[in-house]
Amino acid sequence: MQDKKTLRKEFTALRKTLKSDERDKAIADKLLSDVHIQNADLILMFASFGSETDTWIVSQKLLSMGKTIAFPRSGDNGIMTFHIVESLSQLSEGRYGICEPDASLPQPDITDAAVCVVPGLAFTSDGGRLGYGGGYYDRFLAANINVYRLAVAYDGMIVDELPLSSHDLKVDSIVTEERMVLCNG
């Protein structure tokens, strides 16, 4: 199996070929109808960039539904904090060129009823995740183990195997344009 660095390049190139408004809309519709999202008291969302599955559509709809959503902010120490936003206009380009909230915005109380929408380059059907290599989500999820972890990805980004380490935390489910994959049993 190839190393993670090589796979990240390959999956980034593949994802660019899969990116489409039609696929993004299908994923958004499935995500909005997901029971975990509907029942969540807090949704920890990521601000998509590049060829990632579009989370802006979903975020705007969640806000209009009155849902509490928070976006991550990357710290110097490799720690990620989430901050509640009431409008997507409260996000601006930050570290790594990714939109993030201002540090002055309130941090949420993260309960067992929170859902974390997790980004990634590729996934396995049992919830394995190849991230971008910074470890931000792995550290956050390890500290918040009871948060439901829901990934969004194009169906072509689900593969049979990935080189995972013991610190690589798995997701509970994956929403694609074609299906909902329930992971971890």
N, C-alpha and C positions, 0 to 999 in steps of 0.2 A: 504494500500500500504506500502511496506517496505521502510525503510529509505535509504538514498543515499549511506551510507557506506556499508550496506549489499548488495545493488544492484550492487555497483562497484565490489565487490568480485564475485558475481554471473555472471555478464556480462564479467568480465575478464576471468573466467573459460570457459564460453560459446564461447567467441571469439577464444580461443586457439583451440577449436574443429572445428571451421570454417576455420581457417587459411589454405590456400593452394596457391601454385604458380599459379594454373589455375584461381582461383578467383582473385588473385592480378593482373594477366595479363588482365583479363576481365575488372576490375575496371580501370586499367591504360588506356586501349584502349578507354573506354567510357569517361574518364576524358579528355584525349587528344583531343577528338572530340567535347567536349562541347563548345558551342558558346561563353560562357563567358571566358573560358580559351583562346580560339583562338583570341578573341578581346581584351584581357587584355593588358594594358601597363605595368603591374607589377603583378607577382603572388607571393603571400605570402604563402610559403609552410612550412610544418612541416617535421622534420626528423623522420620518423617512427622508432619505436623500439619495441622489444618483438613481440607480436601477432598482432600489428596494421597492417592495410592495408599498403602494401609496397608503399612508396612514392619515393623511390630511383630510381625506373625504370622511373617514370614520370619525376622526376627532371632532370635526365640525358638527356631524350629526349627533354625536354623544353630548356635546355641549348644548345643542339645541333641545335635546331630550332632558336636560337638567342633570345629567350625570356629572359627578366629580371626577375630573381627570387631572393627572399630574404628569409632567415630563421630566426626564433626567437631566442632570447637570453633572459633568465630569470634573472631578477635583484633581488637584496636583498629585495627591497621594494615591491615585488609582481607585479612589472611592467615589461612588456615584450617589448623589442625593436626588430625590424627586421633589418637585415644587408644583403646587396647585396653580392651574391657570383658569381664568374665566373666559379668555378669548385667545385665539391663536395669534393675535397681534402682540401678545406678551412674550412671544418667542423671537429670538434673534440669533444670528449666526454666532456660534461660539467655537469651542475647541473642535478641531478636526473638520471644521466647515459645517458642522451639524447644528441645526437650530436648537436652542435650549432656553429655559426660562432664566430670569434674573435671580440671583441668589437671595434677593430680598423678599421674594414671594414665599408664602407659607409652605412649610413641609407638612405633608399629611401624616395622620396616625395610620399606620399600616396594620390592618386587622386581617383575620382569617378570611374575611369576605372580600378581600382585594384580589384583583386580577392583574397580572403583569403581562403585557403584550411584548414578547421578546423578539428582537431582530436576529438574523443569522444569515449566513451564506448558504448553508446546506443542512439537512436534517436526515435522521434515520427514522423509520416508522416506529421505533421504540422510544423516540424522544431525544436521541443523541443530537447534539448541535455543534456545528462548526461556526464559531463567531469570528470576530475580526482580529482577535489576538490580544486585546487589551485586558481581558479578564474582568471588566467592569460588572457585567451581568452575573458572572459566576460568583463574584464576591458579594454582590447585592443579594442574590437568591440564596446563597449559603447563610446569610445573616437573617433572611426572612423566609425560612423554609416552608411555612404554611401558606404562602401566597400561591394562588393557582397560576401556573406558567403556561401561557398560550402563545404559540408562535404563529406568524403569518409568513407564507412562502408560496412561490409558484410550484405547482405540482412536480415539475421537472427538477426541482431542487431537493426532492426526497430520494435518497439513495440507499443502497443496501447496507453499506458500512462506511464509517469514518474513523480516523485515528483519534480516539478519545482518551483523555487522561482522567485520573481519579477526581481531579478538581472540576472537571467539565460536568456541570449539572444538566440533567435532562429536563425537557419540557413535558407537560402533562398532555397537551394536545396541539395539533397543527391544523390551521385553517388554510386550505388552498382554494384555487378557483374551481376545483372539481370535487373536493371532498373534505370531510373532517376526519382527521386521523387521531384516534384516541391512543395515547401512549402509556407506558408504565402500567400495563395490566388494566 
